Amino acid sequence: MTVIGQSVQRVDAASKVKGEAQYPGDMNLENQVYMKILFAGRPHAIIHRIDTSQAEQVDGVIAVFTAKDVPVNEYGLIMPDQPVLCGPGSSKPYAERVRFVGDQVALIVAESEEIAARARDLIKVEYEDLPVIADPFEALKESAPRLHPERDSNLFCHYRIRKGDVETAFAQADVIIEGEYHTPVQEHAYLQPEAGIGMIDEQGRVTVYVAGQWAHEDQEQIAHALGLPLEQVRVVYPAIGGAFGGREDMSVQIVLALAAWRLHQRGINRPVKIVWSREESIIGHHKRHPYHIKTRWGATKEGKIIAAEVELVTDGGAYAYTSTKVMGNATLMCTGPYEIPNVKVDSYAVYTNNIPNGAFRGFGGPQGAFAAELQMNKLAEKLQIDPVELRLRNLLKEGSLLSVGTPLPRGVSISEVVEACALKAGWVKDEEGWKAPKPSPADPSRPYLRRGMGFACAFKNVGFSFGAPEQSWATVELRGGSEIEQAVVYHAGADVGQGAHTVFAQIAADALNLPIEKIRLVVSDTAFTQTSGSASASRMTFMAGNAIRGAAAAALEKWKNEDRPATATYQYRPPRTTPYDPETGKSEPNFAYGYVAEAVELEVDEETGQIAVCNVICADDVGHAVNPQMVQGQIEGAVVQAAGYAILENFIQQNAVPLTRTLSTYLIPTILDIPDHVESLILEYPDPIGPYGARGMGEMPYLPFAPAVASALHNATGVWFDEFPLIPERVLRGLGKLDG
């Protein structure tokens, strides 16, 4: 009996429930020492001098490292624009500058965490403060200081889409809706702050035990910064306490490796451990990008959208991180899953002195969808057409051309997803079209409460996009005599809590026709696995599934030929994608997509501005649910996290200094804040090239949630809210009950 489609128990369930799973912060090795980091603490300055003499004299301090100790003092996923350590003495131009409060200046290694912290506070740094640029529009001005003086502008990425003739189409439109939208910064707030151990292993390799999302990318970044060959660096992922894109970029990986390596050169072979506090985590890793989106859409009175023009400006923060990839998604998704014949989009990513922004669940999709779906709902209101009906008249279908002038890959199911969600949420269809359910009756005893229903939908890429090299390797080793007694699966893919390793085991068991108990996983260790790509872009099941199936088939063939043990390695490469054309934006952006729709019912207190989400219907086409219970968990988890984004989480930076740097000032949802009810509609329209037809789905439920909430709030109050989070002050101000 196949285990595909079955809710088998997670391979890590027992160890996590029993508290036996080892996260990086739990690990302790014999004779280890401890590290602390001196952060800049200011958003923009030149370091003229660092005096570490007093720190080095503290009893128990083993070493202090600064920029001069980093052989190649740079890193960055997209471009190497960030120093590992800021300060004088390195070969990287302008590395003596700090550009945000979380830039790292010095490392202190000591016998205890307390000693390291005390020594850190004794380091004297001579700063020359520079003008702070905290607003991307200010940063774009010709007179603005250059955050990276080697560049001629603070603008570091610009995409264009030109399809059809937008101005002619607007002249022919019966209705034009204009909007300006702002989406906020969001903190990942994963359970496990950054932590790890650096050491020299028994083969002399610089080894880091850490939580990340792409072990081989971490390996490459470490090797580059230390000037070492790849084979001299090993990265191992223990259990990972959440990621959501926040662990794609470096935090403690390089500095742990640097400290262990430099100590080894001094004849000190002791493991180095670090665990960030929550405050260090909040200032030290990137956030979700805020977006400013200005847009206008035109439609005919029959409800056909004929033109869309969009300008997106995003605050990249101090360094590029994955801004170019995030903005690629936002640029594509800001016109929604709709076939629009005339499209003009310009998007801009800009350096500021704010905390860098990067990947976060949906990366660019939630921002683009917020504008697109509110535009659609405003058009529906203006045209007096039901919002579901209007969507179904415009949704992408097989063969439809995207804004970038190419068709979607086969397997387009957005219409079916929208219909399923609408029916479950109470919409009805008759000969005149779709009609929304009537609002819930008001409670006469609580006249200050208003109820509303909102609807939104979206599409989400699966896998790397816009020409980024995409691949995944797997190795399967079959052991036994006359029959297979054990199958060992080697795969580097990170399980960041989503259950990827359980899916690996299920797919291997099915491909080999073995009980899942005979599958052993060797995962997330660069010493034993080849690259898997990142645990991001909803790609891991899709990519790893195809790779493991390929390796399993090849291993079985060897087994049939009496090869014992039978070992085979397979590289899966999906159809190629292409980058945006610099003038027109024409591209083949993605090789697969998932499709989602959400209906949200909420209650708003017009006296306090408090919002309570009563019911969420979330319909997702997952292609094939390899493990339905884990799919449901992903839907519910995404909805809760998106509820925090839409309603509660208010990250505040003042002149590029974060004020909400603890979980007592940056509020994430608790049990009292989550939706009362979430209904997961798991739809299965197979993707033609996905393993068993599976699509990636971990990000999809995030995309339409905020616009569905804003639309439900409008349905309840008659007021459109074009920015969020919808904290009580913003709601009351929008309702005219709060000045300012």
N, C-alpha and C positions, 0 to 999 in steps of 0.2 A: 504493500500500500504506500502510495507516494506521501511524502511529508510536505510537498508543495501545496499551499492553500490551507495548511493546518496550523492552528495556534499552538505550536510546540513550545515547551518551556524554554525561556532564554538560557543560553549556555552560561551566562554569568549571574543568573538569578539567585542561586543558593549562596554563592560567595558574597554577594552584595547584601542579601537579607541577613546573613550571619555576621556581617561586619568583617569578613575575612579578605575581601578584595583589597588589594594594595593600590592605592592612589599614590602619585608621586610624593605628596606631603606625608604619607604614612610610612614611607620607606626610610629605614635607617640602616647604615652600614657600619661595620667595625671601624673605629678610629676616625670617624668623620669629623669634619670641621664645618663651620657655618659662615654664610655670606650675607651681607647686607649691601644695599645699593644706595648711593647718594644720588637722589634725583635733583634736577635743576631747581625746581620749586618756583621758577619764574618763566614767563612765556617767551621772552626774546632778549638775548644778551650775548655779548662776546666775553668769553673767559680769557682773561689775560694771564692768570696765574693760579695754580692750585698748590697749596701747601699741605702736605700730608704728614709732616714731621711729628706733630703732636699725636696724631692717630697711631702712627707706627710705634710710638713709645708706650702705648697702653699695654699693660701686662696681659698676655693672652692673644694679642694681635699677631697674626702669622704673616700677612701680606696686605698691601694696598696696591691696587692696579688702576691706572688711568689710561687716557687715550694713547700715550706713547707705547703702551704695552700691547696694542692691537696691531698685528702685522698689516692687515688690509682693513682699514677702519671704515667699513661701509657695509650696508645690506639693504635689502628691499625686494619684495616679491616681483614687482613690476619694473622698477628701476632702482638702482642702488643709491638712493638720495639721502640715506640716514646714517650718521655715524653710530658705530657700536657704543663708543664712549665719546662724549663731547669734551673738548679741551685741547690745549696746545700739545704739540709733540708728535702728531701723526702726519702721514703724507697726504691724507685726503684734504683737498682744498676746502676751506671754511668749516672744518670740523671743530674749530674752537667756538663755534656758535651753538647756542641752545635755541630751539625754535618752539618748544612747548614745555609746560611744567613737568612733564614726565620724561624728558630727555635724561639719559643716564650719564653721570659724570665720573663716578668712581666706584670701585668695588672694594669692600673690606672683608677679609677672611680672618676668622678668629676661632678661638676654642669654644665659644658659645655665642648664641644669638645676641644675648645681652651685651657681651663685650663688643661684638661687631657694631651694634647700634650705638654704644657709647663712643666708640672710636669714630664712627661716621660723623657724629655731631661735632667732633673736634677738627674736622677738615676745614681749612679756610680757603674759600674760593673768591678771587677778585673778579667781579663782574662789571662790565660796562653795559648798562641797560640800553636797549634799542627800542624804537617806536613799535608799539604793539598793533598788529592788524587782526582784528577779531571778526570783521565783516567781509564776506566774499566780494560784495559790490565795491567796497572801499579798496580791497586788494586789487581789483581790476583797473583802478584808475592809473593813468600814466604816472602820476606823481607819487604813487604808493611805494614805500620801500620794498626792495626785492628780498623776499625771505631766503631765496637761494641766489646769491649774487652772480653765480655763473650763468644764470638764465636771464633772458631779456624780458621776462614777464612772470607774474604770479599765476598766470593761466598755464596749466600744464596738460590739458586735453580738451579738444573741441571736436564734436561729432556733428555731422550734417545729414539730414535726410531730405531729398527732393523728389517727390513723386507727383506727376501730373502738373496741373496749373491751379495753384491754390487761390490766387486772387480772382481769376475768372469764376471759379466755383463759388467763392463767397458772394460774388455779384449775382449769382443765380440762386442762392439759398433763400428760402422763405423765412428761416429762423436762424439767428446766430446767437450763440451763448458764449460769453467771455467769462473767464475766471482767473483768479490768482490764488494759488494754494501754497501752503507752507507745511512741510512735514518736519518733525523734530529729530533731534539727537536721541539715541537710545543706548543704554548701557546693557551689556550682555548678562551681567549678574549671574553667571554660572555658579553652580554649587561649590566647585573647587577652585579657589584662587590659584594663581600661577605658582608652581612649585617644581622642584626637581633636584636631582643629584648628578653632579659631574664627577668623572673618575677616569683613570686609565685602566682598561681591562687587562685580562691575562695575556692578550695578544699585543698589548702595547697601543691599542687604539684609544683615542679620545672618545669617551663614551658618556652619553647623556641620557638619563632616565627622566622623561618629561611628558607632559600631556600636550598633544598637538593635533593637527588634522592631516598632515602629510609628512610622514617620517623622512622620506627621501628628499623632500624639499628642505626640511630642517637640516638634514645632513649636508646638502649643498651649500646652504647659507653659512653653516658653521665652518665647513671646509674652506669656503672662499675667504671668510673673515680671518681665519687663522693661517691662511696660505698653505694649507695641507692638501694632499691628494685625497679624493673621496674615500678610498679604502682605509685611510687612517682615522676616519670618523665613523662612529656607530651611534645610532639613535634608536632608543627603545621606548615604546609607549606602554606603561602599565595601565591600570584602569583610568578612565578619563571621566571627570565629573562635569560633563557638559562642555559645549564649544560654541555652537550657533554661528560659526564664522569668526568668532573672537580669538581663536587659537591659530588662525591661518598665518598671522604675522608673528614675528619674533617677540618674545618677552624676556624669558630667562635662558633660552636655549644657548645662545652664543656666549653669554657671560659665564654661564656654568662651565662650558667647554674651555673658555679662555682661562678661567681661574685654575681648573684642574691641570691644564696643559702647562701653564706657567709655573705652578707649584712643582710639577714633575720635573721641569727643567732645573729647578733649584734643589732637586733631590728629595722633595717632599711628596710622597705618594699616599695622599689621604683623600678620601671622597669629600666633595664640597656640596653642602646642602643649602637650599634656600626655600623659604615659604613666604610668599607675599601676604601682607595683611590685606583686608578688603579695601582699605583706602589706597594702598599701593597698587592694587589691581585696578581700581577705578581710574586712577590718574595714569597708569602705566600701559594700558592696552587700548586699542582703538574702539570707536563707537560706530553706531549706525549713522550714515550720512543724513544730515538735514538737507532738504531740497526746497528751493524757491521755484515754483512752476507757474508760468504765465501762459494761458492758452485760450484759444477760441475755436469753436466748432460750428460748422454750418450744416443745416439739414433742410430737406424739402418738407412740405406740409404733410406728405405721405409717410414721413418718418424714415427717410433714407439719408444717412449721413454722407455728405459729399465732400466735405473739406475739414481738415484739422491743422491748426498751426500751434506749435508749442515751443516755448523757450524754457529750458531747465538750467538753473545755476546751482551747483553743489559746492559746499564747503568741504574741501579735501582735508583741511587741517594742515599740520606742519609738514607732513610727508605724504608721498603718493599712495603708499600701501596698495590696496586693490581698487582705488577710485576709478581707474579706467574701465575695469571689468564691471563694477557696480553701475557706472554711468552708461555702459553699453546696454545693460538690461533696461535701465530706466528710459533710455532713448527709444528702445524698441517698444516698451510696454506702456508708454505714456499715451498712446492712442488706443489702448485696450485690445481685446480680441475681436476686433471689428474690421470688416473690409471697407476701407475708405479710399476712394480713387485718387484723392488729391491731398497730399500730406507735405508739410514743411516742419522740420524739427531742427532746432539748434540747441546743443547742450554743452555746458562749460564746467570743467572741474578746476578749482582755484585753490592755491595755497593760502592758508591763514595761520595764525599762531594758536589756534584752538587745538585741542587734543586731536590727533589724526583720526580720520574716519575710514572705515573699511567694510569688509564683508559682515553681514548680519542676515540671518535667515530670510531668504527671498532676495537679497542684495540687489536693490534698485527696483525690484518688482513691486513691493508695497508702496513705494513712493510714486512710481508711475501710475499704479492702479488707483491711488487715491484721487489724483486729478482726473483720470479717464472716467472712472465710474461716477464721480460727482457730476462731471460734464454730461454723462449719459442720463443721469437721473434729473438733472435740470432741464435737459432737452425734452425728456418725457413729460415733465410738468408743463413746460411751455407749449408743447404740441398737444397736450391733453391725451396722451397715449400711455397706456400702462407701461411701467418700466421693463417688465419682462417681455411684453409684446414688442416694444421698441428694440430690445436687444435681439430678439429672435429674427427681426427683419434685417439685422446688420451683422450678425455673427459670422466669423470666418468658417468656411466649409472646405471640403476637399477641393483642391485646386485654386482656392482663393489666394490672391496675392497680398502678402504682408506690406507694411509701409515701405519696406526695403526692396520691393519689387520682385520678390521671389515667392513661390508657393510654400506653404507649410509642408513638412514631411507628412507622409500618409498616416492615417489614424486620427483624424481630427474629430473630436467628440464634444466640443463645447456646447453645441445646441442640445444634445442629449443631457448633458450635465445641468444646464440651465433649466430645462424642462423638469427634470427629476427633482431638483431643489425647490422649484416653484410649486410643484404639485404637493410636495411634502409640507411646505410652509402654508398651504391653504389657498394658493391661486387656483382658479378654475378657468377652463377653456371652453368657449362656446363658438357659435358660428361667426361671432363678431371679433373673436380673438381672446387674449388672456385678460383676466381681471383679478386684481389684488383682493386679498381677504379684507373684510371689514375690521377696523380697529377693535381691540378688546374694550368692552364697556367700562366706563369710568366708575371708580368706587365712590359713591356719593359721600361716604364718610371721610374720604381723603381727597378733596377737590384739588389739592395742590399737586397731585400726581398725574402725569400724562404718559400715555403709552404710545409707542410708535413702532412701525415695522420698516426695515430697510433691506434693499437687495443689491448685490454686487456680484460680479464674476471676474475671472482673470485666467490667464494662461501663464505657464512657467516653464522655462527651459530646463531640460535634463542634460547635464554634462557641460563641459567647457565649450565656450562660444567664440564666434568671430575669429576663427583661425587659430586659436590656442591649441597647441599640440595635445591630442587626447589619446590616451592608451591606458591599459591595465594589464599587468602580468599576474599569472598564477602558476604555481607548480603543484602537482599532485603526485604523491608517492604511495604506491600500493604494496603492502607487506603481507606476507603469508606464505603458505606452502601450496597445498592443492586448491585452497580457496582463499579469498581475501580476508585476512584477519583484522587488518587496520588500514585505513587510508589517512595519510597525513597531508593536510592542505596548507600550503605556504602562501600567504597573501599579506601584503603590507597594509591593507585598508584599516583605517582607524574606526573603532567603535566608540563614538563620543557620547554614548547613551541611547542611541537610536535603535540598537539591536542588530547592527550590521553583522557581527560575528555569528549570531544565531542564523541569520539568513545565509551566510557562507556555508555553514554546516548543513542547513536544509538543502541547498542547491547541490552540494557535493554528494549528499546521501542519495538524492534523487538521480543525479547523473550517473552514479556508480551502482545504483540499485542495492544500496546497503542500508542497514539500520543506522539511524543517526548516532547511536552509541559507538559505532565503529569509526566515526570521524574524529580525528584529532587536528586541532588547529595550531599552527605556528604563525603568529600574526604580529604585525607592527614592530618589526625588528630588522633594521637594514642589514644586519649580518647574515640573515637567512632568507630574506625576501627581496624581490625586485619591485620596482616602483609600482604603486597602485593609483597614483594621482590622489587628489585631495578628497577628504570627506566633506564635500561641499557640492553646491549646484545640484542637489538631489540626484547624484550620479552613482552612489556607491553600489546599490543593488543592481542597477543597470549594467555598469561597467564590470564589477567584480563577478556578477552572475554569469555574464558572457565569457569572461576569462576562465572562471572555474569550470564551466561546462566544457570549454575547449580543451583545457588541460586534462580533465577527467576522461574525455573521449580518447585522447591520444594515449593516456596511461593505460586505459582498458585495451587498446589495440596492442600495446607492448605486452600486457599481461597475457593476452590470447596467444602471443608468439613465444610464450614461456620465458619471458624476461622477468627475473625475480631479483630484487624488488623492481617493480615497474615504475619508472619516474618519467614524467613528461612536463614540459613547461610550455605555456601558451600565452601569446600576447594578443589581446583583443584591441582592435582599432575600429571605431565606428566610422560612418561616412564623414568626410571632411566638411569643415565649415570654413567660411571666408570672412575676412574683416570688412568693416564698412568702407565703401569707396569714399575717398576723402571729399569728393565733390557732391555725389548723389546719395551716398549711403547705401547703394545697392550691395547686397550681400546675401549669402546663405548662412544665417546667423547661428542656427542650431540644428542638431540632427534628430532631436526628439523633444516632445513637450508633454506636460500634464495639464489637465483642465479642471477648473474648480468654480463653484458658485456657492454663495452663502446668503442666507436670510437671517437677519438679526431682529429680535423683538426686545425692546428695552423699556424701562420706566424711568422718567426723570422727575425729580422733585423741583418744582419751579420756585420754591422758597429757599432751598439750600444749594441748588445746582448739582446735587448728587445724581449720578446715573447708576442704575442697576441693570445689568444685562439679564433678561429673564430666560431667553431661549435662543439657541443658535442651531440652525440647520446648515450643515456643511456637507456638500456633495462633491466628491473627488473621484475623477477617473484615474485609478491607479494602474490600469492595464490588467494586471493580475495581482491579487493580494497574496504574496508568498506566505505571509504570516498575518492573518486578519487582525489578531489581537494587538499586534505591534502597530499595524496601520491605524487602528482606532486610537491607540495611545499617542501616536504622532499627531493625529487630527486634534485630539483633545488638548495635548500639550501646546500645539501651535495656536489654538484658539485662546487659551489662557494667556500665553505670552503676547499675542496680538492684542488682547484686551488690556494688558498693561500698557502697551504702546499707544493704544487709541485713547485711553481714559485716564490713566493714573500716573505714568512715569514721566516726570518733568525734570529733565537734566538741565541744570542752569550753569552757564559759564558767564562770568562777568569780566570783561576786558581780557578774555582768554584764560581766566583762572576759574577752575571748577569750584562751585560752592556746594554742590550736592555730591560729596565724596564719601559718604557712608550710606548704609542701608536704612539709617534712621532719617536721613534727609532726602534720599532718592528712594521713593516708595515703589516696591514691586508688589504684584497681587499676592494676597494671602487667601486663606480659605474663605474669608468673608467677602472677597472682592471678585471671585471667579463667577462666570455665568451659572445661573441656577441649573440649566440643562443644556447639554450639547448632544445633538443627534448626528451621528456620523453615517452618512450615506456613502458606502463604499461601492463604487461603480467599476465594472471591469470590461472595458473595451480594449482589447489587446493592442499594444504597440507592435507594429510589424517586425521590428528588430530587437525588441526588448527580450530578456530571458523569460521564457514562458509568457511573453507578452507584457511583462511588468514595465511600468514607468516609474520614475522617481516621484516621491510625493511628500517628503518631509517638510517642504517649504510652502506648498500650494495653499494650505488653509490660511496662511498668514496674509496673502496678498489682498483679498477682497474685504477683510474684516473691518479695517478703519473706515473705508467709504460706506460700508453697510451700516456701521454705527452712526456715522454722520447723517446718513439718509434717514435712518430711523429717528434720530433726534429732530430732524426737520419735519418728519411725518407727525411727530408728537407736538411740536411747538410752532411750526410754520417758519422757523428760522434756519437758514443755511449756515453751517459752520465750516469754514474753508481752511482752518488750521486746527491742530490738536497738539498735545493731549487735551481731552475735554474735561479738564479739572474743573471743580465747582466755580472758581473765579471766572474762568473763560465762559462757562455756560451762563452764569448770571450776567456777565457783561453783554453777552450776545442777546440775552433776553431783555436788555435795557434796565436791569435791576442793580447794576453796579457801575459807578462812574469810573472813568479813566480807561 
